[in-house]
Amino acid sequence: MQIRFHNSPAEVSRMNAEELRSNFLVQNIMKHDEINFVYTHYDRVMIGGVVPVNKTITLVTYDALKANFFLERRELGVINVGGEGEINVDGKAYDVNKLDCLYIGKGKQKVTFKSKKKDNPAKFYLLSSPAHHAYAVKLMKKEKASPTEMGAVITANQRTIYKYIHADGLKSCQLVMGLTILKEGSVWNTMPTHVHDRRMEAYYYFDLPENQKIIHLMGQPTETKHLVVSNDEAIISPPWSIHSGCGTTNYGFIWGMAGENFIYTDMDPVNINDLR
């Protein structure tokens, strides 16, 4: 598990490309038969991934958490972006297939991940935040995730948004989680963009073809920076930062937040003409 610390807007404004990548780009979390996490001090969110191929993988705790088990004081959201999979929570099995989401509440002691087919393994994206209450374990299929069509061809952002964990969906303490699928010919995400100083956000990009890239925009609206991102990579977005991007083709991305407010629509919009 890697640990990342806070960075102020003034500090980020002086960063070069390598410094930006080492602080905000999350790589190598989708490795076969491993579970990997990055712990960020932005709202103490943990970003991770697990790809069980040859064996069942168990969610373990880490010394930095000072917890007897991973979910002793945490909650966890899981979205599968791969083949058919199964998650077992304290003896109960859940079929979690592509674009399904499983919320696992505080206090659950044993969580395991496995794939149904070795040649098409599940790819579980994990997002965890501290929790003060034990909400029930719940599975939501993608068809039940309030799919909403947004955007237009003329602005190259025609997309479908799926909302899973939020105030009107799966209940959580502070975790908010969902995903967006861009339609063929559309490449822009989250533009016009926004900030929300009440919570951090993480983007995880998936289904991006080989040899294609995404230019992810971050930073204060009047002093933007960019990161070049590949498939199966994530971005840590501070509360004061925009989070937007443009790909060389269409793709999908999982958005996840934690902090003061778990209402999905709580955003502070930024006018395109104010971006610098």
C-alpha positions in Angstrom: 0.0 0.0 0.0 1.3 3.4 -1.0 0.6 6.5 1.1 0.1 9.9 -0.5 0.0 13.2 1.4 -1.8 16.5 0.9 -0.6 19.2 -1.5 -1.6 22.8 -1.4 -2.7 24.8 -4.5 0.5 26.9 -4.2 2.7 23.8 -4.1 0.9 22.2 -7.1 1.3 25.3 -9.2 5.1 24.8 -9.1 5.1 21.1 -9.9 6.5 19.6 -13.1 5.0 16.7 -15.0 6.9 14.0 -13.0 5.9 15.6 -9.6 2.3 15.8 -10.7 2.3 12.1 -11.7 4.0 11.0 -8.5 1.5 12.8 -6.3 -1.8 12.4 -8.2 -1.5 9.5 -10.7 -2.4 6.0 -9.4 -0.9 3.2 -11.5 -0.4 -0.6 -11.3 -3.5 -1.4 -9.1 -4.9 -3.9 -11.5 -2.3 -6.7 -11.3 -3.1 -10.4 -11.6 -3.6 -12.2 -8.3 -2.8 -9.2 -6.2 -4.7 -6.6 -4.2 -3.1 -3.1 -4.3 -4.1 0.2 -2.6 -3.0 3.8 -2.5 -3.9 5.6 0.7 -4.5 9.3 0.2 -4.7 11.8 3.1 -7.4 13.6 1.1 -10.4 12.5 3.3 -8.4 9.4 4.0 -9.7 7.6 0.9 -8.1 4.4 -0.3 -8.0 3.6 -4.0 -7.4 0.1 -5.1 -7.9 -2.8 -7.4 -7.8 -6.6 -7.5 -7.8 -9.0 -10.4 -8.2 -12.6 -9.2 -7.0 -15.0 -11.9 -5.6 -18.2 -10.4 -6.9 -17.9 -6.9 -9.3 -16.3 -4.5 -8.0 -13.0 -3.0 -8.7 -12.0 0.5 -9.0 -8.3 1.6 -6.4 -7.9 4.3 -5.7 -5.0 6.7 -2.6 -2.8 6.7 -0.5 -1.7 9.6 -1.1 1.9 8.8 -4.8 1.5 9.5 -4.1 0.2 13.0 -7.2 -2.0 12.6 -7.9 -5.6 13.4 -9.5 -6.0 10.0 -9.8 -3.7 7.0 -13.4 -2.7 7.5 -13.3 -2.3 11.3 -13.7 1.5 10.8 -14.2 1.7 7.0 -16.7 1.2 4.2 -15.9 -0.1 0.7 -17.4 0.3 -2.7 -16.5 -2.2 -5.5 -17.3 -1.9 -9.2 -16.3 -4.7 -11.6 -14.9 -3.6 -15.0 -13.9 -7.1 -16.2 -15.4 -10.6 -16.5 -17.9 -12.3 -14.3 -16.8 -12.3 -10.6 -17.9 -13.2 -7.2 -17.4 -11.4 -3.9 -17.9 -13.2 -0.6 -18.7 -11.1 2.5 -18.7 -12.9 5.8 -19.9 -16.1 4.2 -22.5 -14.7 1.8 -21.6 -14.7 -1.9 -22.6 -12.0 -4.4 -22.3 -12.3 -8.2 -20.7 -9.0 -9.3 -20.4 -8.8 -13.1 -19.2 -6.1 -15.4 -20.4 -2.6 -14.3 -22.2 -4.0 -11.2 -21.5 -2.4 -7.8 -21.3 -3.9 -4.4 -21.3 -1.7 -1.3 -19.8 -3.3 1.8 -20.4 -1.6 5.2 -18.4 -1.1 8.3 -17.8 -4.1 10.5 -17.6 -6.9 7.9 -14.6 -9.0 8.7 -13.9 -11.3 5.8 -14.1 -10.3 2.2 -12.8 -12.4 -0.7 -12.7 -11.8 -4.5 -12.7 -14.4 -7.2 -13.3 -14.7 -11.0 -15.7 -17.1 -12.6 -13.5 -17.6 -15.7 -9.7 -17.6 -15.7 -9.5 -16.5 -19.3 -11.7 -13.5 -18.7 -11.1 -12.5 -15.1 -13.0 -10.0 -13.1 -11.3 -6.6 -12.5 -12.6 -5.1 -9.2 -12.0 -1.4 -8.6 -12.0 -0.6 -4.9 -12.8 2.7 -3.1 -12.8 3.0 0.6 -13.4 5.7 3.1 -13.7 6.0 6.9 -17.2 5.1 8.3 -19.1 5.9 11.5 -22.1 3.6 11.0 -22.7 0.1 9.7 -24.9 0.1 6.6 -26.0 -3.1 5.0 -24.1 -4.9 2.2 -26.0 -4.2 -1.0 -25.5 -5.2 -4.6 -26.7 -3.0 -7.5 -26.8 -4.2 -11.1 -25.9 -1.6 -13.7 -29.5 -1.7 -15.0 -30.8 -0.4 -11.6 -28.2 2.4 -11.4 -30.5 5.1 -12.7 -28.8 5.3 -16.2 -29.1 8.9 -17.4 -28.3 10.0 -21.0 -26.4 13.3 -21.1 -24.3 15.5 -23.5 -24.5 15.9 -27.2 -22.6 15.0 -30.4 -21.8 18.6 -31.2 -19.9 19.0 -27.9 -18.3 15.5 -28.1 -19.6 14.4 -24.7 -22.5 12.2 -25.3 -22.5 9.8 -22.4 -24.5 7.5 -20.0 -24.1 8.1 -16.3 -24.7 5.3 -13.8 -25.2 6.3 -10.1 -24.7 3.6 -7.5 -23.7 4.8 -4.0 -25.2 8.2 -3.2 -27.9 9.9 -1.1 -30.7 8.4 -3.3 -29.1 5.1 -4.1 -27.0 2.6 -2.0 -26.7 4.0 1.5 -23.3 4.8 2.9 -21.6 7.0 5.5 -19.8 9.3 3.1 -18.8 7.3 0.0 -20.3 8.4 -3.3 -19.6 6.2 -6.4 -20.8 5.7 -10.0 -19.5 5.6 -13.5 -19.8 7.2 -16.9 -19.6 5.6 -20.3 -18.8 7.8 -23.3 -20.5 7.0 -26.6 -18.5 6.4 -29.8 -17.3 9.7 -31.2 -17.4 11.4 -27.8 -14.2 12.1 -25.9 -14.8 14.9 -23.3 -15.7 14.1 -19.7 -16.9 16.6 -17.0 -16.8 19.6 -19.3 -18.1 22.2 -18.3 -16.1 21.3 -15.2 -16.6 22.0 -11.5 -15.1 21.8 -8.1 -16.5 20.8 -4.7 -14.5 22.0 -1.7 -16.5 19.7 0.6 -15.1 16.4 -0.7 -12.3 14.9 -2.7 -12.8 12.9 -5.8 -11.0 10.1 -7.7 -11.4 9.1 -11.3 -10.5 5.6 -12.6 -10.3 5.2 -16.4 -11.1 1.9 -18.0 -12.0 0.3 -21.4 -9.5 2.6 -23.0 -8.0 0.8 -26.0 -4.3 0.1 -26.2 -2.2 2.9 -27.6 -4.9 5.5 -26.7 -4.5 8.1 -24.0 -6.6 10.5 -21.9 -5.5 14.1 -21.2 -6.8 14.7 -17.6 -7.1 18.3 -16.5 -6.6 19.2 -12.8 -5.6 22.2 -10.7 -7.4 25.4 -9.8 -9.7 26.7 -12.5 -7.4 29.7 -13.2 -4.2 27.6 -13.2 -4.8 24.2 -14.7 -2.4 21.4 -15.1 -2.6 18.2 -17.1 -1.7 14.5 -16.8 -1.4 11.9 -19.6 -3.3 8.9 -18.4 -3.5 5.3 -19.7 -6.1 2.5 -19.3 -6.6 1.2 -15.7 -5.1 4.3 -14.1 -6.7 6.6 -11.6 -6.4 10.3 -10.6 -6.6 11.7 -7.1 -8.4 15.0 -7.3 -8.1 17.4 -4.3 -11.3 19.2 -3.2 -10.0 22.5 -4.7 -9.2 21.0 -8.1 -11.1 20.6 -11.3 -11.3 17.1 -12.7 -12.0 16.8 -16.4 -10.5 15.1 -19.4 -10.4 14.5 -23.1 -9.4 11.1 -24.7 -8.0 10.2 -28.1 -11.1 7.9 -28.3 -14.1 7.1 -26.2 -13.8 5.3 -22.8 -15.3 4.7 -19.4 -14.5 6.1 -16.0 -15.5 5.5 -12.4 -16.0 8.5 -10.3 -15.9 8.3 -6.5 -16.0 10.8 -3.7 -15.9 11.1 0.0 -16.0 14.0 2.5 -18.5 16.4 3.9 -21.5 15.8 1.6 -22.7 12.7 -0.2 -25.3 14.4 -2.4 -24.3 13.7 -6.0 -25.4 17.1 -7.3 -23.4 19.1 -4.8 -21.0 20.8 -7.2 -19.6 24.3 -7.8 -19.7 24.9 -11.6 -16.8 26.6 -13.4 -17.5 28.7 -16.5 -15.5 27.5 -19.5 -14.4 31.1 -20.2 -12.8 31.3 -16.7 -10.5 28.4 -17.3 -6.8 29.2 -17.7 
